[in-house]
Amino acid sequence: MHFITDRKRAEGFGSSKTGTEHFWSMTISSVALLVLTPLFLIAVAPVLGAPHDVVLAHFARPFPALVTGLTIVVGFVHFKDGVRVVIEDYTDGLMRKALIVGTTMLSYAAIAAGLLALGRMAL
């Protein structure tokens, strides 16, 4: 027999057993984006409208490249988690699974494309 209280059984878990983890993931990525978005704007603003070679030289420096890469990764992971919540709220069955897989693949593809483009500019 298991003598586990209701509180012990429910501690840290929502009805789907991942609610708390998802909440903290969204909260942490939101706070990270609060810091990264102004830094991204500061890093990118000096080269808006600049010639191609100036932009390449700018992103070859570590600060703009690092801030841009972090913004791409955190932004698309936050997008993936947020869209998943919307999909789970408004769809069900096979359509839910297909949309979650599709948006997850889209998010990771966008991260890969963004980091590849950044890497080509930085190197």
MOPAC internal coordinates of N, CA, C and O (Angstrom, degrees):
PM7 1SCF
backbone

  N    0.0000 0     0.00 0     0.00 0    0    0    0
  C    1.4497 1     0.00 0     0.00 0    1    0    0
  C    1.5221 1   109.86 1     0.00 0    2    1    0
  O    1.2310 1   121.76 1   -32.34 1    3    2    1
  N    1.3086 1   114.23 1   147.66 1    3    2    1
  C    1.4483 1   120.21 1   177.28 1    5    3    2
  C    1.5214 1   108.95 1  -106.48 1    6    5    3
  O    1.2310 1   121.46 1   -55.71 1    7    6    5
  N    1.3192 1   114.81 1   124.29 1    7    6    5
  C    1.4569 1   119.93 1   177.71 1    9    7    6
  C    1.5216 1   108.62 1  -107.00 1   10    9    7
  O    1.2310 1   120.69 1  -108.07 1   11   10    9
  N    1.3231 1   116.29 1    71.93 1   11   10    9
  C    1.4545 1   122.28 1  -179.70 1   13   11   10
  C    1.5176 1   107.87 1  -111.76 1   14   13   11
  O    1.2310 1   121.28 1   -48.89 1   15   14   13
  N    1.3091 1   115.16 1   131.11 1   15   14   13
  C    1.4583 1   118.86 1   179.92 1   17   15   14
  C    1.5168 1   110.34 1   -73.10 1   18   17   15
  O    1.2310 1   120.98 1   -17.50 1   19   18   17
  N    1.3214 1   115.74 1   162.50 1   19   18   17
  C    1.4648 1   120.57 1   178.98 1   21   19   18
  C    1.5178 1   111.03 1   -61.09 1   22   21   19
  O    1.2310 1   120.25 1   141.36 1   23   22   21
  N    1.3142 1   117.12 1   -38.64 1   23   22   21
  C    1.4645 1   120.51 1  -179.91 1   25   23   22
  C    1.5285 1   110.65 1   -64.05 1   26   25   23
  O    1.2310 1   120.18 1   136.36 1   27   26   25
  N    1.3148 1   117.25 1   -43.64 1   27   26   25
  C    1.4633 1   121.03 1   179.89 1   29   27   26
  C    1.5253 1   110.52 1   -64.10 1   30   29   27
  O    1.2310 1   119.90 1   142.16 1   31   30   29
  N    1.3207 1   117.79 1   -37.84 1   31   30   29
  C    1.4442 1   121.51 1   178.78 1   33   31   30
  C    1.5291 1   111.88 1   -66.44 1   34   33   31
  O    1.2310 1   120.13 1   143.84 1   35   34   33
  N    1.3266 1   117.36 1   -36.16 1   35   34   33
  C    1.4626 1   121.78 1  -173.56 1   37   35   34
  C    1.5219 1   113.27 1   -96.02 1   38   37   35
  O    1.2310 1   119.46 1   171.67 1   39   38   37
  N    1.3003 1   118.63 1    -8.33 1   39   38   37
  C    1.4618 1   121.45 1  -173.59 1   41   39   38
  C    1.5297 1   111.14 1   -63.00 1   42   41   39
  O    1.2310 1   121.21 1   -58.23 1   43   42   41
  N    1.3227 1   115.28 1   121.77 1   43   42   41
  C    1.4541 1   120.94 1   176.51 1   45   43   42
  C    1.5119 1   115.34 1    81.15 1   46   45   43
  O    1.2310 1   120.08 1  -177.80 1   47   46   45
  N    1.3196 1   117.46 1     2.20 1   47   46   45
  C    1.4555 1   119.76 1  -177.45 1   49   47   46
  C    1.5193 1   110.22 1  -126.15 1   50   49   47
  O    1.2310 1   121.14 1   -40.07 1   51   50   49
  N    1.3168 1   115.42 1   139.93 1   51   50   49
  C    1.4545 1   120.97 1   169.62 1   53   51   50
  C    1.5083 1   108.46 1   -90.70 1   54   53   51
  O    1.2310 1   120.08 1    13.80 1   55   54   53
  N    1.3053 1   117.46 1  -166.20 1   55   54   53
  C    1.4609 1   119.96 1  -178.39 1   57   55   54
  C    1.5246 1   111.75 1   -67.10 1   58   57   55
  O    1.2310 1   120.65 1   154.07 1   59   58   57
  N    1.3455 1   116.36 1   -25.93 1   59   58   57
  C    1.4698 1   118.64 1   179.21 1   61   59   58
  C    1.5169 1   112.11 1   -97.92 1   62   61   59
  O    1.2310 1   119.78 1  -173.50 1   63   62   61
  N    1.3082 1   118.03 1     6.50 1   63   62   61
  C    1.4648 1   125.47 1   178.77 1   65   63   62
  C    1.5341 1   113.51 1    71.08 1   66   65   63
  O    1.2310 1   119.51 1  -172.90 1   67   66   65
  N    1.3341 1   118.54 1     7.10 1   67   66   65
  C    1.4607 1   120.58 1   179.51 1   69   67   66
  C    1.5205 1   112.16 1  -134.76 1   70   69   67
  O    1.2310 1   119.15 1  -169.54 1   71   70   69
  N    1.3097 1   119.22 1    10.46 1   71   70   69
  C    1.4594 1   121.61 1  -174.67 1   73   71   70
  C    1.5176 1   113.58 1   -62.51 1   74   73   71
  O    1.2310 1   120.05 1   134.67 1   75   74   73
  N    1.3160 1   117.52 1   -45.33 1   75   74   73
  C    1.4538 1   120.88 1  -178.44 1   77   75   74
  C    1.5211 1   110.75 1   -66.86 1   78   77   75
  O    1.2310 1   120.49 1   137.44 1   79   78   77
  N    1.3104 1   116.66 1   -42.56 1   79   78   77
  C    1.4638 1   120.42 1   179.15 1   81   79   78
  C    1.5272 1   110.77 1   -61.64 1   82   81   79
  O    1.2310 1   120.34 1   137.32 1   83   82   81
  N    1.3216 1   116.96 1   -42.68 1   83   82   81
  C    1.4633 1   120.90 1   179.75 1   85   83   82
  C    1.5214 1   110.89 1   -66.25 1   86   85   83
  O    1.2310 1   120.41 1   138.73 1   87   86   85
  N    1.3357 1   116.81 1   -41.27 1   87   86   85
  C    1.4638 1   121.06 1   178.28 1   89   87   86
  C    1.5194 1   110.67 1   -59.36 1   90   89   87
  O    1.2310 1   120.06 1   133.01 1   91   90   89
  N    1.3281 1   117.49 1   -46.99 1   91   90   89
  C    1.4628 1   120.17 1  -179.07 1   93   91   90
  C    1.5208 1   111.96 1   -68.46 1   94   93   91
  O    1.2310 1   120.06 1   144.95 1   95   94   93
  N    1.3189 1   117.49 1   -35.05 1   95   94   93
  C    1.4618 1   120.45 1   176.49 1   97   95   94
  C    1.5236 1   110.64 1   -61.84 1   98   97   95
  O    1.2310 1   120.27 1   134.83 1   99   98   97
  N    1.3254 1   117.09 1   -45.17 1   99   98   97
  C    1.4659 1   120.77 1   178.67 1  101   99   98
  C    1.5249 1   111.00 1   -66.87 1  102  101   99
  O    1.2310 1   120.01 1   140.60 1  103  102  101
  N    1.3248 1   117.59 1   -39.40 1  103  102  101
  C    1.4622 1   120.59 1  -179.86 1  105  103  102
  C    1.5217 1   111.21 1   -65.43 1  106  105  103
  O    1.2310 1   120.03 1   135.39 1  107  106  105
  N    1.3173 1   117.55 1   -44.61 1  107  106  105
  C    1.4604 1   121.16 1  -179.30 1  109  107  106
  C    1.5226 1   110.88 1   -66.08 1  110  109  107
  O    1.2310 1   120.09 1   138.02 1  111  110  109
  N    1.3359 1   117.44 1   -41.98 1  111  110  109
  C    1.4622 1   118.60 1   179.26 1  113  111  110
  C    1.5271 1   111.04 1   -68.99 1  114  113  111
  O    1.2310 1   119.67 1   148.20 1  115  114  113
  N    1.3193 1   118.24 1   -31.80 1  115  114  113
  C    1.4664 1   120.92 1   176.11 1  117  115  114
  C    1.5159 1   111.32 1   -64.98 1  118  117  115
  O    1.2310 1   120.48 1   135.10 1  119  118  117
  N    1.3195 1   116.69 1   -44.90 1  119  118  117
  C    1.4690 1   120.36 1   179.03 1  121  119  118
  C    1.5246 1   110.16 1   -66.07 1  122  121  119
  O    1.2310 1   120.58 1   140.00 1  123  122  121
  N    1.3248 1   116.49 1   -40.00 1  123  122  121
  C    1.4693 1   119.20 1   177.71 1  125  123  122
  C    1.5236 1   110.83 1   -62.13 1  126  125  123
  O    1.2310 1   120.28 1   140.12 1  127  126  125
  N    1.3300 1   117.07 1   -39.88 1  127  126  125
  C    1.4654 1   119.81 1   178.61 1  129  127  126
  C    1.5231 1   111.73 1   -70.15 1  130  129  127
  O    1.2310 1   119.94 1   151.02 1  131  130  129
  N    1.3301 1   117.72 1   -28.98 1  131  130  129
  C    1.4680 1   120.12 1   174.44 1  133  131  130
  C    1.5225 1   111.10 1   -61.80 1  134  133  131
  O    1.2310 1   120.24 1   144.70 1  135  134  133
  N    1.3161 1   117.16 1   -35.30 1  135  134  133
  C    1.4575 1   121.44 1   178.61 1  137  135  134
  C    1.5279 1   110.94 1   -82.95 1  138  137  135
  O    1.2310 1   120.57 1   137.05 1  139  138  137
  N    1.3322 1   116.52 1   -42.95 1  139  138  137
  C    1.4616 1   120.59 1  -173.80 1  141  139  138
  C    1.5259 1   114.07 1   -72.62 1  142  141  139
  O    1.2310 1   119.60 1   147.53 1  143  142  141
  N    1.3149 1   118.37 1   -32.47 1  143  142  141
  C    1.4673 1   119.80 1  -176.37 1  145  143  142
  C    1.5243 1   112.50 1   -63.20 1  146  145  143
  O    1.2310 1   118.69 1   131.27 1  147  146  145
  N    1.3387 1   120.10 1   -48.73 1  147  146  145
  C    1.4725 1   118.34 1   175.82 1  149  147  146
  C    1.5294 1   112.55 1   -63.79 1  150  149  147
  O    1.2310 1   120.53 1   142.15 1  151  150  149
  N    1.3357 1   116.59 1   -37.85 1  151  150  149
  C    1.4653 1   118.98 1   178.00 1  153  151  150
  C    1.5263 1   110.78 1   -64.25 1  154  153  151
  O    1.2310 1   120.43 1   141.42 1  155  154  153
  N    1.3282 1   116.78 1   -38.58 1  155  154  153
  C    1.4538 1   120.89 1   177.40 1  157  155  154
  C    1.5315 1   110.68 1   -63.33 1  158  157  155
  O    1.2310 1   120.62 1   135.71 1  159  158  157
  N    1.3119 1   116.42 1   -44.29 1  159  158  157
  C    1.4639 1   119.72 1   179.33 1  161  159  158
  C    1.5334 1   111.11 1   -64.02 1  162  161  159
  O    1.2310 1   120.42 1   141.35 1  163  162  161
  N    1.3238 1   116.81 1   -38.65 1  163  162  161
  C    1.4684 1   120.73 1   177.28 1  165  163  162
  C    1.5248 1   110.39 1   -66.49 1  166  165  163
  O    1.2310 1   120.42 1   142.17 1  167  166  165
  N    1.3223 1   116.79 1   -37.83 1  167  166  165
  C    1.4675 1   120.47 1  -178.05 1  169  167  166
  C    1.5184 1   112.64 1   -73.69 1  170  169  167
  O    1.2310 1   119.71 1   148.10 1  171  170  169
  N    1.3304 1   118.15 1   -31.90 1  171  170  169
  C    1.4570 1   121.24 1  -173.99 1  173  171  170
  C    1.5288 1   112.54 1   -96.05 1  174  173  171
  O    1.2310 1   119.67 1   151.75 1  175  174  173
  N    1.3211 1   118.23 1   -28.25 1  175  174  173
  C    1.4680 1   121.92 1  -174.89 1  177  175  174
  C    1.5292 1   114.21 1   -55.08 1  178  177  175
  O    1.2310 1   118.56 1   140.33 1  179  178  177
  N    1.3429 1   120.35 1   -39.67 1  179  178  177
  C    1.4701 1   118.78 1  -177.65 1  181  179  178
  C    1.5267 1   115.16 1   -63.82 1  182  181  179
  O    1.2310 1   119.93 1   159.66 1  183  182  181
  N    1.3252 1   117.73 1   -20.34 1  183  182  181
  C    1.4679 1   119.26 1  -176.31 1  185  183  182
  C    1.5248 1   113.52 1  -108.50 1  186  185  183
  O    1.2310 1   119.94 1  -171.21 1  187  186  185
  N    1.3261 1   117.71 1     8.79 1  187  186  185
  C    1.4630 1   119.39 1   176.75 1  189  187  186
  C    1.5239 1   108.91 1   -65.79 1  190  189  187
  O    1.2310 1   120.88 1   -56.28 1  191  190  189
  N    1.3107 1   115.92 1   123.72 1  191  190  189
  C    1.4494 1   121.50 1   179.70 1  193  191  190
  C    1.5182 1   114.64 1    80.34 1  194  193  191
  O    1.2310 1   120.17 1  -174.75 1  195  194  193
  N    1.3235 1   117.27 1     5.25 1  195  194  193
  C    1.4685 1   121.10 1  -179.62 1  197  195  194
  C    1.5339 1   109.69 1   -81.27 1  198  197  195
  O    1.2310 1   120.55 1   -20.43 1  199  198  197
  N    1.3190 1   116.56 1   159.57 1  199  198  197
  C    1.4682 1   119.52 1   176.40 1  201  199  198
  C    1.5363 1   111.77 1   -64.01 1  202  201  199
  O    1.2310 1   121.45 1   -18.72 1  203  202  201
  N    1.3197 1   114.83 1   161.28 1  203  202  201
  C    1.4570 1   121.93 1  -175.06 1  205  203  202
  C    1.5219 1   112.76 1   -56.85 1  206  205  203
  O    1.2310 1   119.91 1   134.47 1  207  206  205
  N    1.3110 1   117.78 1   -45.53 1  207  206  205
  C    1.4686 1   120.00 1  -177.60 1  209  207  206
  C    1.5244 1   112.05 1   -66.34 1  210  209  207
  O    1.2310 1   119.83 1   148.34 1  211  210  209
  N    1.3242 1   117.94 1   -31.66 1  211  210  209
  C    1.4730 1   120.99 1   177.28 1  213  211  210
  C    1.5292 1   110.20 1   -69.25 1  214  213  211
  O    1.2310 1   120.58 1   140.14 1  215  214  213
  N    1.3324 1   116.50 1   -39.86 1  215  214  213
  C    1.4672 1   120.70 1   178.24 1  217  215  214
  C    1.5263 1   110.08 1   -64.59 1  218  217  215
  O    1.2310 1   120.02 1   136.60 1  219  218  217
  N    1.3255 1   117.57 1   -43.40 1  219  218  217
  C    1.4664 1   120.52 1   178.19 1  221  219  218
  C    1.5206 1   111.34 1   -61.65 1  222  221  219
  O    1.2310 1   120.33 1   137.95 1  223  222  221
  N    1.3237 1   116.97 1   -42.05 1  223  222  221
  C    1.4695 1   120.32 1   178.68 1  225  223  222
  C    1.5259 1   110.80 1   -65.71 1  226  225  223
  O    1.2310 1   120.46 1   142.18 1  227  226  225
  N    1.3224 1   116.72 1   -37.82 1  227  226  225
  C    1.4665 1   120.34 1   179.92 1  229  227  226
  C    1.5280 1   111.44 1   -64.56 1  230  229  227
  O    1.2310 1   120.38 1   134.50 1  231  230  229
  N    1.3458 1   116.88 1   -45.50 1  231  230  229
  C    1.4597 1   119.91 1  -178.81 1  233  231  230
  C    1.5220 1   112.67 1   -78.86 1  234  233  231
  O    1.2310 1   119.32 1   174.38 1  235  234  233
  N    1.3005 1   118.91 1    -5.62 1  235  234  233
  C    1.4583 1   121.31 1   172.89 1  237  235  234
  C    1.5275 1   110.81 1   -77.56 1  238  237  235
  O    1.2310 1   120.53 1   163.70 1  239  238  237
  N    1.3285 1   116.59 1   -16.30 1  239  238  237
  C    1.4666 1   120.74 1   175.95 1  241  239  238
  C    1.5276 1   109.16 1   -78.00 1  242  241  239
  O    1.2310 1   119.81 1   -30.16 1  243  242  241
  N    1.3376 1   117.97 1   149.84 1  243  242  241
  C    1.4700 1   120.27 1  -172.70 1  245  243  242
  C    1.5344 1   114.72 1   -67.58 1  246  245  243
  O    1.2310 1   119.09 1   138.34 1  247  246  245
  N    1.3315 1   119.34 1   -41.66 1  247  246  245
  C    1.4658 1   119.95 1  -174.35 1  249  247  246
  C    1.5261 1   112.66 1   -62.60 1  250  249  247
  O    1.2310 1   118.87 1   127.32 1  251  250  249
  N    1.3321 1   119.77 1   -52.68 1  251  250  249
  C    1.4714 1   117.99 1  -179.88 1  253  251  250
  C    1.5332 1   112.94 1   -63.15 1  254  253  251
  O    1.2310 1   120.37 1   142.43 1  255  254  253
  N    1.3258 1   116.89 1   -37.57 1  255  254  253
  C    1.4626 1   119.75 1  -179.60 1  257  255  254
  C    1.5288 1   111.16 1   -67.16 1  258  257  255
  O    1.2310 1   120.31 1   136.53 1  259  258  257
  N    1.3222 1   117.01 1   -43.47 1  259  258  257
  C    1.4618 1   120.80 1  -179.34 1  261  259  258
  C    1.5212 1   111.53 1   -66.52 1  262  261  259
  O    1.2310 1   120.12 1   134.42 1  263  262  261
  N    1.3192 1   117.37 1   -45.58 1  263  262  261
  C    1.4674 1   120.60 1  -179.76 1  265  263  262
  C    1.5249 1   110.38 1   -64.22 1  266  265  263
  O    1.2310 1   120.01 1   138.94 1  267  266  265
  N    1.3138 1   117.58 1   -41.06 1  267  266  265
  C    1.4594 1   120.86 1   179.09 1  269  267  266
  C    1.5240 1   111.03 1   -65.26 1  270  269  267
  O    1.2310 1   120.05 1   136.08 1  271  270  269
  N    1.3203 1   117.50 1   -43.92 1  271  270  269
  C    1.4649 1   120.74 1   178.29 1  273  271  270
  C    1.5165 1   112.55 1   -62.31 1  274  273  271
  O    1.2310 1   120.28 1   135.86 1  275  274  273
  N    1.3194 1   117.07 1   -44.14 1  275  274  273
  C    1.4624 1   120.17 1   178.31 1  277  275  274
  C    1.5240 1   111.41 1   -64.63 1  278  277  275
  O    1.2310 1   120.38 1   140.93 1  279  278  277
  N    1.3162 1   116.89 1   -39.07 1  279  278  277
  C    1.4641 1   120.54 1   179.10 1  281  279  278
  C    1.5257 1   110.93 1   -64.86 1  282  281  279
  O    1.2310 1   120.28 1   139.58 1  283  282  281
  N    1.3164 1   117.07 1   -40.42 1  283  282  281
  C    1.4639 1   120.64 1   178.01 1  285  283  282
  C    1.5262 1   110.51 1   -62.24 1  286  285  283
  O    1.2310 1   120.43 1   130.42 1  287  286  285
  N    1.3183 1   116.79 1   -49.58 1  287  286  285
  C    1.4677 1   120.71 1  -176.36 1  289  287  286
  C    1.5286 1   111.10 1   -65.41 1  290  289  287
  O    1.2310 1   120.30 1   127.57 1  291  290  289
  N    1.3234 1   117.04 1   -52.43 1  291  290  289
  C    1.4660 1   119.98 1  -176.89 1  293  291  290
  C    1.5266 1   110.79 1   -65.74 1  294  293  291
  O    1.2310 1   120.14 1   141.31 1  295  294  293
  N    1.3255 1   117.35 1   -38.69 1  295  294  293
  C    1.4599 1   120.65 1  -179.84 1  297  295  294
  C    1.5124 1   112.80 1   -63.15 1  298  297  295
  O    1.2310 1   120.02 1   135.18 1  299  298  297
  N    1.3199 1   117.57 1   -44.82 1  299  298  297
  C    1.4648 1   119.06 1  -178.72 1  301  299  298
  C    1.5262 1   112.92 1   -76.55 1  302  301  299
  O    1.2310 1   119.39 1   151.43 1  303  302  301
  N    1.3239 1   118.78 1   -28.57 1  303  302  301
  C    1.4647 1   119.88 1   173.67 1  305  303  302
  C    1.5321 1   109.11 1   -68.03 1  306  305  303
  O    1.2310 1   120.20 1   139.11 1  307  306  305
  N    1.3320 1   117.22 1   -40.89 1  307  306  305
  C    1.4599 1   121.26 1   176.40 1  309  307  306
  C    1.5330 1   110.45 1   -63.05 1  310  309  307
  O    1.2310 1   120.53 1   138.68 1  311  310  309
  N    1.3284 1   116.60 1   -41.32 1  311  310  309
  C    1.4643 1   121.37 1   176.30 1  313  311  310
  C    1.5224 1   110.59 1   -59.56 1  314  313  311
  O    1.2310 1   120.51 1   133.04 1  315  314  313
  N    1.3286 1   116.63 1   -46.96 1  315  314  313
  C    1.4629 1   121.35 1  -178.90 1  317  315  314
  C    1.5284 1   110.93 1   -59.23 1  318  317  315
  O    1.2310 1   120.48 1   134.02 1  319  318  317
  N    1.3215 1   116.69 1   -45.98 1  319  318  317
  C    1.4642 1   119.99 1  -178.98 1  321  319  318
  C    1.5294 1   111.88 1   -67.72 1  322  321  319
  O    1.2310 1   120.21 1   140.40 1  323  322  321
  N    1.3174 1   117.21 1   -39.60 1  323  322  321
  C    1.4578 1   120.33 1   179.96 1  325  323  322
  C    1.5138 1   112.59 1   -67.80 1  326  325  323
  O    1.2310 1   120.06 1   137.41 1  327  326  325
  N    1.3135 1   117.49 1   -42.59 1  327  326  325
  C    1.4644 1   120.47 1   179.01 1  329  327  326
  C    1.5234 1   110.17 1   -67.51 1  330  329  327
  O    1.2310 1   120.42 1   146.56 1  331  330  329
  N    1.3292 1   116.81 1   -33.44 1  331  330  329
  C    1.4621 1   119.12 1   177.86 1  333  331  330
  C    1.5293 1   111.22 1   -61.93 1  334  333  331
  O    1.2310 1   120.45 1   140.76 1  335  334  333
  N    1.3285 1   116.75 1   -39.24 1  335  334  333
  C    1.4646 1   120.17 1   178.01 1  337  335  334
  C    1.5228 1   110.16 1   -62.76 1  338  337  335
  O    1.2310 1   120.29 1   135.72 1  339  338  337
  N    1.3206 1   117.06 1   -44.28 1  339  338  337
  C    1.4678 1   120.64 1   179.14 1  341  339  338
  C    1.5246 1   110.66 1   -62.59 1  342  341  339
  O    1.2310 1   120.39 1   136.46 1  343  342  341
  N    1.3255 1   116.86 1   -43.54 1  343  342  341
  C    1.4735 1   120.47 1   179.58 1  345  343  342
  C    1.5237 1   110.28 1   -62.92 1  346  345  343
  O    1.2310 1   120.22 1   136.28 1  347  346  345
  N    1.3315 1   117.19 1   -43.72 1  347  346  345
  C    1.4648 1   119.92 1  -179.57 1  349  347  346
  C    1.5224 1   111.92 1   -65.29 1  350  349  347
  O    1.2310 1   120.12 1   148.86 1  351  350  349
  N    1.3289 1   117.37 1   -31.14 1  351  350  349
  C    1.4598 1   120.43 1  -179.68 1  353  351  350
  C    1.5223 1   112.93 1   -75.80 1  354  353  351
  O    1.2310 1   119.61 1   147.17 1  355  354  353
  N    1.3230 1   118.35 1   -32.83 1  355  354  353
  C    1.4611 1   120.05 1  -169.11 1  357  355  354
  C    1.5243 1   115.68 1  -115.44 1  358  357  355
  O    1.2310 1   119.23 1   178.04 1  359  358  357
  N    1.3227 1   119.08 1    -1.96 1  359  358  357
  C    1.4646 1   120.15 1   177.10 1  361  359  358
  C    1.5220 1   109.47 1  -131.88 1  362  361  359
  O    1.2310 1   121.10 1   -11.45 1  363  362  361
  N    1.3273 1   115.50 1   168.55 1  363  362  361
  C    1.4611 1   119.04 1   176.03 1  365  363  362
  C    1.5253 1   109.55 1  -151.38 1  366  365  363
  O    1.2310 1   121.21 1   -10.03 1  367  366  365
  N    1.3105 1   115.29 1   169.97 1  367  366  365
  C    1.4630 1   121.72 1   176.78 1  369  367  366
  C    1.5148 1   113.76 1    70.17 1  370  369  367
  O    1.2310 1   121.82 1    33.98 1  371  370  369
  N    1.3222 1   114.13 1  -146.02 1  371  370  369
  C    1.4546 1   121.29 1  -176.70 1  373  371  370
  C    1.5293 1   111.89 1   -65.35 1  374  373  371
  O    1.2310 1   120.53 1   145.30 1  375  374  373
  N    1.3345 1   116.59 1   -34.70 1  375  374  373
  C    1.4635 1   120.29 1   178.71 1  377  375  374
  C    1.5223 1   110.60 1   -60.89 1  378  377  375
  O    1.2310 1   119.78 1   139.36 1  379  378  377
  N    1.3329 1   118.02 1   -40.64 1  379  378  377
  C    1.4614 1   121.95 1   178.47 1  381  379  378
  C    1.5267 1   110.31 1   -59.73 1  382  381  379
  O    1.2310 1   120.79 1   131.40 1  383  382  381
  N    1.3171 1   116.09 1   -48.60 1  383  382  381
  C    1.4612 1   120.04 1  -178.29 1  385  383  382
  C    1.5260 1   111.23 1   -63.22 1  386  385  383
  O    1.2310 1   120.53 1   136.56 1  387  386  385
  N    1.3266 1   116.59 1   -43.44 1  387  386  385
  C    1.4642 1   120.55 1  -179.24 1  389  387  386
  C    1.5325 1   111.18 1   -64.17 1  390  389  387
  O    1.2310 1   120.36 1   138.04 1  391  390  389
  N    1.3273 1   116.91 1   -41.96 1  391  390  389
  C    1.4659 1   119.80 1   179.73 1  393  391  390
  C    1.5304 1   111.85 1   -67.66 1  394  393  391
  O    1.2310 1   120.40 1   141.11 1  395  394  393
  N    1.3245 1   116.83 1   -38.89 1  395  394  393
  C    1.4673 1   119.50 1   178.22 1  397  395  394
  C    1.5189 1   110.58 1   -64.56 1  398  397  395
  O    1.2310 1   120.31 1   134.89 1  399  398  397
  N    1.3218 1   117.01 1   -45.11 1  399  398  397
  C    1.4673 1   120.41 1   178.17 1  401  399  398
  C    1.5286 1   110.14 1   -62.62 1  402  401  399
  O    1.2310 1   120.34 1   136.71 1  403  402  401
  N    1.3220 1   116.95 1   -43.29 1  403  402  401
  C    1.4620 1   120.72 1  -179.43 1  405  403  402
  C    1.5203 1   113.25 1   -63.54 1  406  405  403
  O    1.2310 1   120.27 1   134.86 1  407  406  405
  N    1.3268 1   117.10 1   -45.14 1  407  406  405
  C    1.4682 1   118.82 1  -179.87 1  409  407  406
  C    1.5249 1   111.73 1   -70.85 1  410  409  407
  O    1.2310 1   120.33 1   147.76 1  411  410  409
  N    1.3250 1   116.98 1   -32.24 1  411  410  409
  C    1.4635 1   119.32 1   176.15 1  413  411  410
  C    1.5228 1   110.27 1   -65.84 1  414  413  411
  O    1.2310 1   120.65 1   135.71 1  415  414  413
  N    1.3226 1   116.36 1   -44.29 1  415  414  413
  C    1.4703 1   120.00 1   177.86 1  417  415  414
  C    1.5301 1   110.84 1   -63.83 1  418  417  415
  O    1.2310 1   120.29 1   138.48 1  419  418  417
  N    1.3219 1   117.05 1   -41.52 1  419  418  417
  C    1.4557 1   121.27 1   178.35 1  421  419  418
  C    1.5263 1   111.27 1   -61.63 1  422  421  419
  O    1.2310 1   120.35 1   137.47 1  423  422  421
  N    1.3212 1   116.93 1   -42.53 1  423  422  421
  C    1.4611 1   120.93 1  -179.93 1  425  423  422
  C    1.5256 1   111.51 1   -63.77 1  426  425  423
  O    1.2310 1   120.70 1   132.98 1  427  426  425
  N    1.3190 1   116.26 1   -47.02 1  427  426  425
  C    1.4614 1   118.89 1  -179.54 1  429  427  426
  C    1.5280 1   112.11 1   -68.72 1  430  429  427
  O    1.2310 1   120.43 1   147.15 1  431  430  429
  N    1.3245 1   116.78 1   -32.85 1  431  430  429
  C    1.4684 1   119.69 1   175.58 1  433  431  430
  C    1.5297 1   110.41 1   -66.53 1  434  433  431
  O    1.2310 1   120.21 1   139.96 1  435  434  433
  N    1.3258 1   117.21 1   -40.04 1  435  434  433
  C    1.4630 1   120.85 1   178.25 1  437  435  434
  C    1.5299 1   111.04 1   -66.33 1  438  437  435
  O    1.2310 1   120.35 1   140.83 1  439  438  437
  N    1.3340 1   116.94 1   -39.17 1  439  438  437
  C    1.4698 1   120.02 1   175.91 1  441  439  438
  C    1.5225 1   109.80 1   -61.84 1  442  441  439
  O    1.2310 1   120.35 1   132.79 1  443  442  441
  N    1.3245 1   116.93 1   -47.21 1  443  442  441
  C    1.4638 1   120.72 1  -179.18 1  445  443  442
  C    1.5238 1   111.07 1   -62.10 1  446  445  443
  O    1.2310 1   120.05 1   135.90 1  447  446  445
  N    1.3383 1   117.51 1   -44.10 1  447  446  445
  C    1.4636 1   120.55 1  -179.78 1  449  447  446
  C    1.5282 1   111.10 1   -65.28 1  450  449  447
  O    1.2310 1   120.47 1   138.21 1  451  450  449
  N    1.3264 1   116.70 1   -41.79 1  451  450  449
  C    1.4632 1   120.19 1   178.97 1  453  451  450
  C    1.5211 1   112.64 1   -64.58 1  454  453  451
  O    1.2310 1   120.61 1   136.57 1  455  454  453
  N    1.3237 1   116.44 1   -43.43 1  455  454  453
  C    1.4697 1   119.45 1   179.58 1  457  455  454
  C    1.5268 1   111.35 1   -70.36 1  458  457  455
  O    1.2310 1   120.22 1   145.52 1  459  458  457
  N    1.3262 1   117.19 1   -34.48 1  459  458  457
  C    1.4661 1   120.17 1   176.00 1  461  459  458
  C    1.5330 1   110.25 1   -63.86 1  462  461  459
  O    1.2310 1   120.51 1   133.64 1  463  462  461
  N    1.3274 1   116.63 1   -46.36 1  463  462  461
  C    1.4660 1   119.66 1   178.46 1  465  463  462
  C    1.5160 1   111.64 1   -62.62 1  466  465  463
  O    1.2310 1   120.83 1   138.24 1  467  466  465
  N    1.3291 1   116.01 1   -41.76 1  467  466  465
  C    1.4613 1   120.06 1   178.45 1  469  467  466
  C    1.5298 1   110.75 1   -64.39 1  470  469  467
  O    1.2310 1   121.06 1   137.06 1  471  470  469
  N    1.3176 1   115.57 1   -42.94 1  471  470  469
  C    1.4643 1   119.51 1   178.47 1  473  471  470
  C    1.5292 1   112.68 1   -62.45 1  474  473  471
  O    1.2310 1   120.63 1   141.80 1  475  474  473
  N    1.3168 1   116.39 1   -38.20 1  475  474  473
  C    1.4749 1   119.38 1   177.65 1  477  475  474
  C    1.5210 1   111.34 1   -67.90 1  478  477  475
  O    1.2310 1   120.32 1   146.37 1  479  478  477
  N    1.3339 1   116.99 1   -33.63 1  479  478  477
  C    1.4697 1   119.77 1   177.04 1  481  479  478
  C    1.5240 1   110.81 1   -73.87 1  482  481  479
  O    1.2310 1   120.47 1   140.79 1  483  482  481
  N    1.3244 1   116.71 1   -39.21 1  483  482  481
  C    1.4549 1   120.45 1  -173.90 1  485  483  482
  C    1.5348 1   112.67 1   -77.05 1  486  485  483
  O    1.2310 1   119.89 1   153.14 1  487  486  485
  N    1.3068 1   117.82 1   -26.86 1  487  486  485
  C    1.4701 1   119.92 1  -175.92 1  489  487  486
  C    1.4841 1   113.20 1  -103.55 1  490  489  487
  O    1.2310 1   120.10 1   180.00 1  491  490  489

